């Protein structure tokens, strides 16, 4: 059994080129994952995905918080294209639990 990779996205101060490379590398990893494997992308993705579950049906749940930012939109699009779900929006949590 392989140990799944843990990801840490570039911080808000990172240049767009660095962020592009992060998502390119992550996509390459997903593309190289066998279809029969369970795929879990876990880590700190430095994004705010907001609360618009209707617009992002199937990607985020009813318990998002805050305002979507540019990094959040990019993550939402990435997840949508790869049929991924942002699971911490599926369950009601206090803000303290989300940190």
C-alpha positions, -999 to 999 in steps of 0.1 A, spaced: 0 0 0 13 34 -10 13 63 14 -9 90 0 8 124 -6 0 154 16 -1 187 -1 6 223 10 -4 249 -16 17 280 -20 8 308 4 -10 340 -6 23 358 -11 34 333 -38 37 343 -74 11 331 -99 38 310 -117 44 291 -84 7 285 -80 4 273 -116 32 248 -111 16 235 -79 -17 228 -97 2 213 -127 20 189 -104 -11 181 -85 -30 173 -118 -1 152 -129 -3 132 -97 -41 127 -101 -37 117 -138 -11 91 -127 -34 76 -101 -50 43 -111 -87 46 -116 -94 18 -92 -75 36 -64 -93 58 -39 -81 93 -44 -78 116 -14 -61 150 -17 -54 162 18 -36 192 30 -36 230 34 -47 244 0 -47 281 12 -81 289 -4 -114 302 8 -142 285 -11 -172 305 3 -207 293 8 -223 290 -26 -232 253 -26 -258 259 -53 -232 272 -78 -207 245 -69 -232 216 -64 -213 184 -56 -181 202 -49 -189 220 -17 -215 213 9 -239 235 29 -214 244 55 -188 266 38 -178 298 55 -166 332 45 -162 348 11 -148 329 -19 -114 343 -29 -94 340 -61 -75 309 -48 -109 294 -37 -123 298 -72 -93 281 -86 -96 252 -62 -133 249 -68 -127 247 -106 -99 222 -101 -121 200 -79 -150 203 -103 -128 192 -132 -115 162 -112 -148 152 -96 -134 160 -61 -154 171 -31 -142 196 -5 -153 176 25 -148 201 53 -178 220 39 -200 189 43 -202 190 81 -212 218 104 -181 229 125 -173 258 146 -147 282 133 -123 270 160 -126 234 147 -118 245 111 -84 260 121 
